[in-house]
Amino acid sequence: MFRIGQPIMVGGMASFQFGGFWFGIVDPWPAVWLYSDPVYVDYVDGGYFLFDQLHPDMSVAVSVGDAVSPTCAASAAPVAPAAAAPVTDQP
């Protein structure tokens, strides 16, 4: 188990590091998950998925990248929280 903390943008994808590798978040982030929740990555049916210990009924597909290099980590930018714009009816 680990906690993601704050994901960073790598190659246009929200990503995090764990176990010496980069993981890209492929699926939308579930609204009930927090970046501080305890999570783990598992290989299931030919793909890698992120599981949240507090919400075991959901998973998020992740891509696995190369080993983390010190220069790559230094150039990554934090991901800003996203806020959805309100939906309004157009007359």
Secondary structure, DSSP 8 states (H G I E B T S, - for coil): -B---S-EEETTEEEEEETTEEEEE-S---TT--TTS-EEEEEETTEEEEEETTEEEEEEEEEEEEE--HHHHHH-EE-------------
